[in-house]
Amino acid sequence: VQLQASGGGLVQTGGSLKLSCTASESRFSLNAMGWYRQAPGKQRELVASITSGGTTDYTDSVKGRFTISRDNAKNTVSLHMNSLRPEDTAVYYCNAKFRTPWGAPRDYWGQGTQVTVSS
């Protein structure tokens, strides 16, 4: 399984960006997809996730500003980021959780994309 992420870049405070990530076809069952981020000197944290049924979850600091969505037919997850703040600056990683036919979970990660918000 490969995850291909796109988007990110440099934006001013208050601006918007969109991240997208597509998971390659797999014989495994694709369950939740999400976005994590890691700022310099900090641990990687979950930003937002979405289940195959559309249930979403956000970390408190992005609620009301970020929106996660997915297209199950295309194995794609997107993160729309509005009202960006300097503290949102980080490398963002796409994550996909699969389950094998024998029920074992499998986690896959994208290559990471830089988001930089200037003040």
Secondary structure by P-SEA (a helix, b strand, c coil): cbbbbbbbccccccbbbbbbbbbccccccccccbbbbbcccccccccccccccbbbbbcccccccbbbbbcccccbbbbbbcccccccccbbbbbbbbbcccbbbbbbbccbbbbbbcc
